[in-house]
Amino acid sequence: MSQSTARPTTLFHVAILLLATTATVLVSLMEGKDFSWDFVNYHLYGPFAVFDPLRLKHDFMAAGPQAYLNPVLHIPLYWMIQYGWPDWLASSSLAALHSLSIWCIYAISSLLIGNANVPGDRRAGLAWAVLASTTALAAPVFLGLAGSSFTDPSGAVLVLASVMTLLKAFRHDDTANVRLVLISGFLFGLALGAKLTHLIYAPAFFISTLVGASRRSLVRALAALSLGCVAGLILIGGYHAANLYREFGNPFFPLFNQYFQSPFYGLDAARTHTRFLPDSAFEYLIRPLRMAQPFTGVYYERKAPDVRLLALCVAIIASVPFLFFRRQAISSRGQKSDQNLATPAVAPFWAFFGASYGCWLVSGANGRYGLCLLLLVGPALVLAVRNWPKLVATTFVGVVLVAQVFLLFTTDNLRWNPIPWSGRWFYKNIDTQELEKPHGYLLFDSNSSSFLFPSLHPGSAYFAVQGQYSAPEIGPVRERLDRFISTWDGNLRVLGSANLAQVTSGDFSSFILGANRALQFQGLVVRTDDCRYSQASVWPIDGPARAQVGRTGVDFVIATCGVVRGSKPSAELTARRARIHQAFGRIQAACPSWFSPAATEPPVQRASQTWFHHYAATDVTLAVGKDAVFLSRYEFGPFDVPLGTLDQWLGSSPPALRCAPLPRHYIDAGWSGSGSSRSR
């Protein structure tokens, strides 16, 4: 290639990449900042804890089980918030970082489609690569996450860079470039160490290598991939894993605890989350069709209709006759091959894509975890139609892209909790007494509000007795709790979310009732004369924008009250809890598929006197009011399905449950596990 030709091509590449970044940043600015549940309850706790080497010893489940995830990808936003960056600038910086995924997609597309060896085809190949990248950019999950506090798009950059490098290693038919395979493994190891959900791509990398490497280089390629992966994993996750192993006996605590058997968490902790998991062979088959439907909870927590994967399936099926007739035409002309048909990297790409799709489906089918796969739909779609008649192919992809853009414009904001820009990510007003000296805080709420912990006294410590994880009454966790209570005796407080209108008027009664319910079996009681609150808001707390306070999700309040030792609960209350625990155990045994991980600890009591247990893997809650037992499923339903009474479950003839698969709200209506149901 001449120098005069290379220069315009380089400028073209740069322009395309800058356009991709600009588009990603602009969409992020239009959507606003995301003040999601995850941000409020654990995204900032990890970086806060990692910079204090003693916090792992002092705290326990301070942000729920997510407190122990590797926080490295959360550090950039944490620093930007701590140093007071404007919210729009912090989000734009993250969006620019996340747009590197589209850069990788463009490079992959150019490698697969832009065949420079075919005379006159290079310019057309670049056009196809641009079209593939644009199709990838239209992925609703990517646009909803770009510029937010979620780390899935950050990890996707590393995974896609690894895919790009691996495919480059197979550019030649004769042998694999082992050095590039090593680099690919290293990049994937970094992604895996930073976020373990990328484990679903591990089989795809090895299968792709098996397909792409020649016989004489296969062993060296697999060894290089493995070595690079281990090196990257240790580099970015080794220190964190070593600390977890030293403290809890599990380097991935609390994940994979059925293998490491740490006494600080249940042994049933690693079950697949079933929120998006297809529940039948038919649902597995039509998942691309389901994803195109405008419903919440199909494969993502928000409405995110995506027609691209369905279009890819149609394109692959339709390509069969195109390829057949093309080969017939080539054969009739006496040609040995068609240079347009494939490059050496195409087969490894399809191997990677197919293996990733299968692993993603069976591991939970969560759109966030499958983000890399959803971005790769862009080049896969263009590659599938690349050998169709040009007009037919461009028309097909154009129609798909227009349809997807239409769905994006007619769908609600893709953020989980979109908030307009207000100057900073959030504003805070912390009670001065929380800052004067350290305290030991006992947490009892599923909403930890841990995004405010960095704003409290840096010497404070946090221990969850109830919430996403309830402390057992015997064993190492109980011993750890007893040490915590003794250490902070005299400076022990309970912390949880509270109602703004109540606490600002001095009414802490609801908060105190809920706290006492949680602490009663710990032999502790709340001091009613020692309560205070702190506040955070997405708007300046004392500014003119306070008129915006009426909007949903803009104010967050935590209350704290002093805690002293008290009497143990009555024998009657203890007996009732044991009775409910026994009934829950029998219900679990009757329908194990509904209740995962299985509860081994007694149920907990809400302020409303309802007893309940939540099963995280299936999003199911069992609850008991006066005597009736009800089942509810988080967010998507069904809600308040009656399962009988305590007396029935503790009797000799418990109710017979159908144990039907838990419903998908976008499929089933009127579902009931026991013959009747109520909805809300």
C-alpha positions in Angstrom: 0.0 0.0 0.0 1.4 3.5 -0.9 1.9 6.2 1.6 -0.7 8.4 0.0 -3.3 5.6 0.3 -2.3 4.7 3.9 -2.7 8.3 5.2 -6.4 8.7 4.3 -7.2 5.2 5.6 -5.6 6.0 8.9 -7.5 9.3 9.2 -10.7 7.4 8.3 -10.1 4.9 11.2 -9.4 7.7 13.7 -12.6 9.5 12.6 -14.7 6.4 13.0 -13.3 5.7 16.5 -13.8 9.3 17.6 -17.3 9.2 16.3 -18.0 6.1 18.3 -16.7 7.7 21.5 -18.7 10.9 20.8 -21.9 9.0 20.3 -21.4 7.0 23.5 -20.7 10.1 25.6 -23.7 12.0 24.1 -26.1 9.1 24.8 -24.8 8.9 28.3 -25.4 12.7 28.8 -28.9 12.4 27.4 -29.8 9.6 29.7 -28.5 11.3 32.9 -26.7 9.8 35.8 -27.7 6.4 37.1 -28.4 6.3 40.9 -29.1 2.6 40.9 -29.7 0.3 43.9 -26.3 -1.2 43.3 -24.6 2.2 43.5 -26.4 3.1 46.7 -25.7 -0.2 48.4 -22.3 -1.5 47.3 -20.5 0.1 44.3 -18.6 2.6 46.5 -18.0 0.3 49.5 -15.4 -1.9 47.7 -13.0 0.9 46.8 -13.6 2.5 50.3 -12.6 -0.8 51.9 -9.7 -1.7 49.7 -7.7 1.4 50.7 -8.1 0.4 54.4 -6.2 -2.9 55.0 -7.9 -3.4 58.4 -11.4 -3.0 57.2 -11.6 -6.7 56.1 -11.0 -7.6 59.7 -13.3 -5.0 61.2 -16.3 -5.1 59.0 -18.6 -8.0 58.0 -21.1 -8.0 55.2 -21.2 -4.2 55.4 -22.5 -4.0 51.8 -23.9 -7.5 51.7 -22.1 -10.4 50.0 -21.2 -8.0 47.2 -18.8 -6.3 49.7 -16.2 -8.9 48.9 -16.1 -8.5 45.1 -12.9 -7.2 43.6 -13.4 -3.4 43.6 -10.7 -2.5 41.1 -13.1 -1.4 38.3 -15.1 0.7 40.8 -12.0 2.7 41.8 -12.1 5.4 39.0 -15.7 6.5 39.8 -14.9 6.4 43.6 -11.9 8.7 43.1 -13.9 11.1 40.9 -16.7 11.3 43.5 -14.2 11.8 46.4 -12.4 14.6 44.5 -15.7 16.4 43.7 -15.8 15.9 39.9 -19.0 17.3 38.3 -21.4 14.4 37.8 -21.6 15.0 34.0 -17.9 15.0 33.7 -17.4 11.8 35.7 -20.1 10.0 33.7 -18.7 11.3 30.4 -15.2 10.1 31.4 -16.6 6.6 32.1 -18.6 6.6 28.9 -15.4 7.5 26.9 -13.6 4.6 28.6 -16.6 2.3 27.9 -16.6 3.3 24.2 -13.3 1.5 23.8 -15.5 -1.6 23.5 -16.8 -0.2 20.2 -13.2 0.5 19.1 -12.5 -3.2 19.7 -15.6 -4.2 17.7 -14.4 -2.0 14.8 -11.0 -3.7 14.9 -12.6 -7.2 15.0 -15.0 -6.3 12.2 -12.2 -4.9 10.0 -10.2 -8.1 10.6 -13.1 -10.4 9.7 -14.8 -8.4 6.9 -12.3 -5.9 5.5 -10.3 -8.2 3.3 -7.4 -6.2 1.9 -6.3 -9.1 -0.3 -9.3 -8.8 -2.6 -8.7 -6.1 -5.3 -11.3 -3.3 -5.0 -12.8 -4.8 -1.8 -10.9 -2.8 0.8 -13.2 0.2 0.7 -16.3 -1.9 0.8 -14.8 -3.9 3.7 -14.3 -0.7 5.7 -17.9 0.3 5.0 -19.1 -3.1 6.3 -16.9 -2.7 9.4 -18.5 0.7 10.1 -21.9 -0.9 9.7 -21.0 -3.7 12.0 -19.8 -1.3 14.7 -22.9 0.9 14.4 -25.0 -2.2 14.8 -23.0 -3.1 17.9 -23.4 0.4 19.3 -27.2 0.1 19.1 -27.1 -2.6 21.8 -29.6 -1.3 24.4 -27.8 -2.9 27.4 -24.5 -1.2 26.4 -26.2 2.2 26.0 -27.9 1.8 29.4 -24.7 0.9 31.2 -22.2 3.2 29.4 -21.2 6.1 31.8 -22.9 4.5 34.8 -21.3 3.0 38.0 -21.7 -0.5 36.7 -18.4 -2.2 35.8 -19.7 -4.5 33.1 -18.8 -2.2 30.2 -15.3 -1.6 31.7 -14.7 -5.3 31.9 -16.1 -5.7 28.3 -13.2 -3.6 27.0 -10.7 -6.1 28.4 -12.7 -9.1 27.1 -13.2 -7.7 23.6 -9.5 -6.6 23.4 -8.6 -10.2 24.2 -11.0 -11.5 21.5 -9.5 -9.0 19.0 -5.9 -10.1 19.9 -6.8 -13.8 19.7 -8.4 -13.4 16.2 -5.3 -11.5 15.0 -3.2 -14.5 16.1 -5.1 -16.6 13.5 -4.7 -14.3 10.5 -2.6 -16.9 8.8 -3.6 -20.4 8.0 -0.2 -22.0 8.6 0.4 -21.3 12.3 -0.9 -19.3 15.2 1.0 -16.3 16.5 1.7 -17.7 20.0 2.8 -14.3 21.3 -0.5 -12.8 20.4 -2.3 -15.8 22.0 -0.3 -15.2 25.2 -1.3 -11.5 25.2 -5.0 -12.5 24.6 -4.9 -14.8 27.6 -3.3 -12.1 29.7 -6.1 -9.6 28.8 -8.8 -12.2 29.5 -7.1 -13.0 32.9 -7.2 -9.3 33.8 -10.9 -9.2 32.9 -11.6 -12.4 34.9 -9.7 -11.2 37.9 -11.5 -7.9 37.9 -15.0 -9.4 37.5 -15.7 -13.1 37.9 -18.8 -13.0 35.8 -16.5 -13.1 32.8 -15.9 -16.7 33.6 -18.7 -17.5 31.1 -16.3 -16.6 28.3 -13.5 -19.0 29.4 -14.8 -22.0 27.4 -15.2 -19.9 24.3 -11.6 -18.7 24.4 -10.3 -22.3 24.5 -12.8 -23.6 21.9 -11.8 -20.7 19.6 -8.2 -21.6 20.0 -8.9 -25.2 19.2 -10.6 -24.2 16.0 -8.1 -21.5 15.0 -4.7 -23.0 15.7 -3.1 -25.4 13.4 -2.1 -28.9 14.5 1.6 -28.0 14.9 0.9 -24.9 17.0 -2.2 -26.1 18.9 -0.4 -27.2 22.1 1.8 -24.1 22.2 -1.3 -21.9 21.7 -3.3 -23.6 24.4 -0.4 -23.4 26.8 0.2 -19.7 26.0 -3.5 -18.9 26.5 -3.6 -20.7 29.8 -0.3 -19.1 31.0 -1.4 -15.6 30.0 -4.8 -16.1 31.7 -3.3 -17.2 35.0 -0.8 -14.3 34.9 -3.5 -11.7 34.3 -5.8 -13.2 36.9 -3.0 -13.2 39.6 -1.9 -9.6 38.7 -5.3 -8.0 39.1 -7.0 -10.4 41.5 -4.3 -12.2 43.4 -3.8 -9.7 46.2 -7.5 -9.4 46.8 -8.0 -13.2 46.7 -5.1 -13.7 49.1 -6.6 -11.4 51.6 -10.0 -13.1 51.4 -8.4 -16.5 51.8 -6.4 -15.4 54.8 -9.5 -13.9 56.5 -12.3 -16.4 55.4 -10.5 -19.4 53.9 -12.1 -18.8 50.5 -10.2 -16.7 47.9 -13.5 -15.9 46.1 -15.6 -15.4 49.3 -18.5 -15.8 49.4 -18.6 -17.3 45.9 -17.9 -21.0 45.2 -18.2 -21.7 48.9 -19.5 -25.2 48.2 -15.9 -26.0 47.2 -14.0 -23.9 49.8 -16.5 -24.4 52.7 -15.7 -21.3 54.6 -17.6 -21.4 57.9 -18.5 -17.7 57.5 -21.1 -18.3 54.7 -23.5 -21.0 53.6 -22.3 -23.9 51.5 -25.1 -23.4 48.9 -23.9 -19.9 47.9 -22.9 -20.5 44.2 -26.2 -21.5 42.7 -27.1 -19.9 39.3 -29.3 -16.9 39.6 -32.6 -17.8 37.9 -34.1 -14.3 37.3 -33.5 -14.5 33.5 -32.8 -18.2 33.1 -35.0 -19.9 30.5 -37.0 -22.6 32.2 -37.6 -25.0 29.3 -36.0 -26.2 26.1 -38.6 -24.2 24.1 -37.7 -21.0 26.0 -34.0 -21.6 25.3 -34.8 -21.9 21.7 -36.9 -18.7 21.4 -34.8 -16.5 23.7 -33.7 -14.3 20.7 -37.4 -13.7 20.0 -38.1 -12.9 23.7 -35.3 -10.4 23.7 -36.9 -8.5 20.9 -40.1 -8.0 22.9 -40.6 -4.7 24.8 -40.9 -6.3 28.3 -39.0 -5.7 31.5 -37.1 -8.6 32.9 -36.6 -10.8 29.8 -32.8 -10.6 30.0 -32.2 -7.3 31.7 -33.7 -5.5 34.7 -35.1 -2.7 32.4 -37.0 -2.8 29.1 -34.3 -3.3 26.6 -35.8 -4.8 23.4 -33.1 -6.0 21.0 -34.0 -7.3 17.5 -30.3 -7.8 16.5 -29.9 -11.3 17.8 -33.2 -12.4 16.3 -32.1 -10.9 13.0 -28.8 -12.7 13.3 -30.6 -16.0 13.6 -32.7 -15.2 10.6 -29.5 -14.2 8.6 -27.7 -17.5 9.5 -30.7 -19.6 8.4 -31.1 -17.6 5.2 -27.4 -17.8 4.5 -27.6 -21.5 3.8 -29.2 -21.3 0.4 -27.0 -18.3 -0.5 -23.9 -20.2 0.3 -25.1 -23.3 -1.5 -25.9 -21.4 -4.8 -22.7 -19.4 -4.5 -20.6 -22.5 -4.2 -22.5 -24.0 -7.2 -21.6 -20.9 -9.2 -18.0 -21.0 -8.2 -17.8 -24.7 -9.1 -19.4 -24.2 -12.5 -16.8 -21.5 -13.3 -14.0 -24.0 -12.4 -12.7 -21.8 -9.5 -11.1 -23.5 -6.5 -12.2 -21.0 -3.9 -13.9 -17.7 -3.3 -11.7 -15.2 -1.5 -14.7 -13.3 -0.3 -16.1 -16.3 1.5 -13.9 -16.3 4.6 -10.7 -15.2 6.3 -8.7 -17.5 8.6 -10.1 -15.7 11.6 -13.8 -16.3 10.7 -14.0 -19.9 12.0 -12.5 -19.0 15.4 -14.9 -16.0 15.6 -17.9 -18.2 15.1 -16.6 -20.8 17.5 -16.2 -18.0 20.1 -19.6 -16.5 19.5 -21.4 -19.8 19.6 -19.7 -21.1 22.7 -20.3 -17.7 24.5 -23.9 -17.7 23.6 -24.4 -21.2 25.0 -22.5 -20.5 28.2 -24.3 -17.2 28.7 -27.7 -18.9 28.4 -27.1 -21.8 30.8 -25.3 -19.6 33.3 -28.2 -17.2 33.9 -28.8 -15.2 30.7 -28.2 -11.9 32.4 -27.8 -9.2 29.8 -25.1 -7.3 31.8 -23.0 -10.4 32.0 -23.4 -11.1 28.4 -22.6 -7.6 27.3 -19.5 -8.7 25.2 -21.7 -11.2 23.4 -24.3 -8.6 22.7 -21.7 -6.3 21.2 -20.3 -9.0 19.0 -23.8 -9.4 17.5 -22.8 -6.4 15.3 -19.9 -8.0 13.4 -21.7 -11.4 13.5 -24.7 -10.0 11.7 -22.7 -8.4 9.0 -20.5 -11.4 8.6 -23.6 -13.6 8.2 -24.9 -11.5 5.3 -21.5 -10.6 3.8 -21.8 -13.1 0.9 -25.4 -12.3 0.1 -26.1 -10.1 -3.0 -24.9 -6.7 -2.0 -28.2 -4.9 -2.3 -30.1 -7.6 -0.3 -27.4 -7.6 2.4 -27.2 -3.9 2.9 -31.0 -3.6 2.8 -31.4 -6.3 5.4 -28.8 -4.9 7.8 -30.2 -1.4 7.3 -33.7 -2.4 8.1 -32.5 -4.2 11.3 -30.5 -1.1 12.3 -33.4 1.2 11.7 -35.8 -1.1 13.6 -33.3 -1.2 16.6 -32.9 2.6 16.6 -36.7 3.0 16.5 -37.0 0.7 19.5 -34.3 2.7 21.4 -36.2 5.9 20.8 -39.6 4.4 21.9 -38.3 2.7 25.0 -38.0 4.2 28.4 -34.7 5.5 29.7 -32.3 2.6 29.9 -30.8 3.7 33.2 -31.9 1.8 36.2 -32.7 4.9 38.2 -32.1 7.9 35.8 -31.5 11.2 37.5 -30.9 14.6 35.8 -27.5 16.2 36.1 -27.2 18.3 39.3 -23.6 19.3 39.6 -22.3 16.4 41.7 -23.1 12.7 41.8 -24.7 13.3 45.2 -24.8 15.9 48.0 -24.6 14.9 51.7 -25.4 16.4 55.1 -23.8 14.2 57.8 -24.6 14.7 61.4 -21.6 16.1 63.1 -21.7 13.6 65.9 -21.1 10.8 63.3 -17.9 12.6 62.4 -16.5 13.4 65.9 -15.5 9.9 66.8 -15.6 6.4 65.4 -18.6 4.1 66.1 -19.4 0.4 65.6 -22.5 0.3 63.4 -24.8 -2.7 63.4 -26.7 -3.0 60.1 -30.2 -4.6 59.8 -31.5 -3.4 56.4 -31.3 -5.0 53.0 -30.5 -1.5 51.8 -27.1 -0.9 53.4 -26.8 2.7 52.0 -23.0 2.0 52.0 -22.3 4.8 49.5 -22.4 7.1 52.6 -19.9 5.0 54.7 -16.9 6.9 53.2 -18.5 10.1 54.5 -18.7 8.9 58.1 -15.8 8.7 60.5 -12.9 6.8 58.8 -12.3 4.7 62.0 -15.9 3.4 62.2 -16.7 -0.2 61.5 -19.8 -2.0 60.1 -21.4 -5.4 60.8 -24.6 -6.7 59.2 -26.7 -8.7 61.6 -29.6 -8.8 59.2 -30.4 -7.9 55.6 -29.0 -9.6 52.6 -27.2 -11.8 55.0 -28.4 -12.6 58.5 -25.8 -13.5 61.1 -26.3 -17.0 62.5 -26.6 -17.5 66.3 -23.8 -20.0 66.6 -20.4 -20.5 64.9 -17.6 -18.3 63.7 -19.9 -15.5 62.5 -21.5 -15.3 65.9 -18.1 -15.2 67.6 -17.1 -12.4 65.3 -20.2 -10.5 66.1 -19.6 -10.9 69.9 -16.1 -9.5 69.5 -17.5 -6.6 67.5 -20.1 -5.8 70.2 -17.4 -6.1 72.9 -15.0 -3.9 71.0 -17.5 -1.1 70.5 -19.3 -1.3 73.8 -20.2 2.2 74.7 -19.9 3.4 71.0 -22.3 0.8 69.5 -25.0 2.1 67.2 -27.5 0.7 64.8 -27.7 2.1 61.3 -30.3 1.8 58.6 -32.4 3.6 56.0 -35.2 5.8 57.4 -38.2 7.9 56.3 -37.2 11.5 55.7 -40.5 13.0 56.7 -40.6 11.1 60.0 -37.0 11.6 61.2 -36.9 15.3 60.3 -39.8 15.8 62.6 -38.1 13.9 65.3 -40.1 10.7 64.9 -37.8 7.7 65.0 -40.5 5.2 66.2 -40.7 3.2 63.0 -36.9 3.0 62.7 -36.5 2.0 66.3 -39.2 -0.7 66.0 -37.5 -2.3 63.0 -34.1 -2.1 64.6 -35.3 -3.7 67.8 -36.9 -6.6 65.8 -33.5 -7.2 64.2 -31.5 -7.0 67.5 -33.8 -8.7 69.9 -32.2 -12.1 69.4 -28.7 -10.6 69.9 -29.6 -9.5 73.4 -29.5 -5.8 72.4 -31.9 -2.9 72.5 -32.0 0.5 70.9 -31.7 3.7 73.1 -34.7 5.8 72.1 -33.1 9.0 73.5 -30.0 8.7 71.3 -31.1 8.8 67.7 -30.0 11.1 64.8 -30.1 11.1 61.0 -27.9 12.0 58.1 -29.1 12.8 54.6 -27.9 12.5 51.0 -29.6 13.8 47.9 -28.8 14.1 44.2 -29.8 17.8 44.5 -28.0 20.4 46.7 -29.6 19.9 50.1 -30.0 23.6 50.9 -30.2 25.0 47.4 -33.1 26.2 45.2 -33.3 22.9 43.5 -34.9 21.4 46.6 -38.1 21.8 44.8 -37.1 18.7 43.0 -37.2 16.6 46.2 -40.6 15.3 45.4 -39.2 13.2 42.6 -38.7 9.5 43.2 -35.3 8.3 44.3 -33.5 11.6 44.9 -33.3 11.6 48.7 -31.6 9.0 50.9 -31.7 9.1 54.7 -29.9 6.9 57.2 -30.7 7.0 60.9 -28.5 5.8 63.7 -29.4 5.1 67.3 -27.3 4.1 70.3 -27.5 0.4 71.3 -27.1 -1.1 74.7 -27.4 -4.7 76.1 -30.9 -5.8 76.9 -32.9 -8.9 77.8 -33.3 -11.9 75.6 -36.6 -12.3 73.8 -39.4 -14.1 75.5 -39.8 -17.9 75.4 -43.1 -17.4 73.5 -41.4 -15.4 70.8 -38.5 -17.8 70.5 -40.9 -20.7 70.2 -42.9 -18.9 67.5 -39.7 -18.3 65.5 -38.7 -22.0 65.8 -42.2 -23.0 64.6 -42.0 -20.8 61.5 -38.4 -22.0 60.8 -39.6 -25.6 60.9 -42.5 -24.8 58.5 -40.2 -23.0 56.1 -37.9 -26.0 56.1 -40.8 -28.3 55.1 -41.8 -25.9 52.3 -38.3 -25.7 51.0 -38.1 -29.5 50.9 -41.5 -29.7 49.1 -40.2 -27.4 46.2 -36.4 -27.1 46.3 -36.4 -25.4 42.9 -38.2 -22.4 44.3 -35.9 -21.8 47.2 -32.2 -21.3 46.6 -29.9 -21.2 48.4 -31.8 -23.2 51.0 -32.2 -21.4 54.3 -30.4 -22.9 57.3 -30.9 -20.0 59.7 -34.2 -19.0 61.4 -36.4 -16.4 59.7 -36.1 -12.7 60.6 -38.9 -10.4 61.7 -39.8 -7.1 60.1 -41.2 -4.0 61.9 -44.6 -5.1 60.7 -44.2 -8.3 62.7 -44.1 -10.3 59.5 -41.6 -13.1 59.6 -39.7 -13.8 56.3 -36.8 -15.4 54.6 -35.4 -14.3 51.2 -33.9 -16.7 48.7 -31.4 -14.7 46.7 -30.8 -17.1 43.7 -34.5 -17.4 42.9 -35.6 -13.9 44.1 -38.3 -15.6 46.2 -39.5 -14.5 49.7 -41.4 -16.7 52.1 -43.4 -14.7 54.6 -45.8 -15.4 57.5 -48.2 -12.9 58.9 -50.5 -14.1 61.7 -50.6 -17.7 60.5 -50.9 -17.7 56.7 -47.8 -18.4 54.6 -47.2 -16.5 51.4 -44.7 -16.6 48.5 -43.7 -13.5 46.6 -41.1 -13.0 43.9 -39.0 -9.8 43.8 -40.2 -7.1 41.4 -41.6 -9.3 38.6 -44.1 -11.4 40.6 -46.1 -13.4 41.4 -46.9 -11.6 44.6 -48.6 -12.9 47.8 -49.3 -16.4 46.6 -51.0 -18.3 49.5 -49.2 -21.6 50.4 -51.4 -22.6 53.3 -51.1 -22.0 57.1 -48.5 -22.8 59.7 -50.7 -25.4 61.3 -51.1 -27.1 57.9 -47.4 -27.2 57.2 -46.6 -28.5 60.7 -49.4 -31.1 60.6 -49.4 -34.6 59.3 -50.9 -33.6 55.9 -49.2 -30.5 54.6 -50.5 -28.8 51.4 -49.6 -30.3 48.1 -47.7 -27.9 45.9 -47.5 -28.2 42.2 -43.9 -26.9 42.1 -44.4 -25.5 38.7 -41.5 -23.5 37.3 -41.5 -19.9 38.6 -43.3 -17.8 36.0 -42.0 -15.2 33.7 -44.3 -12.2 34.0 -44.1 -11.6 30.3 -45.4 -15.1 29.6 -47.6 -16.3 32.4 -50.7 -14.8 33.9 -52.7 -16.1 36.9 -49.9 -18.4 37.9 -50.2 -20.1 41.3 -48.0 -22.7 42.9 -50.8 -24.1 45.0 -54.0 -23.6 43.1 -54.8 -20.0 43.9 -53.1 -16.6 43.7 -53.4 -13.0 44.4 -51.8 -10.2 42.4 -51.0 -6.6 43.1 
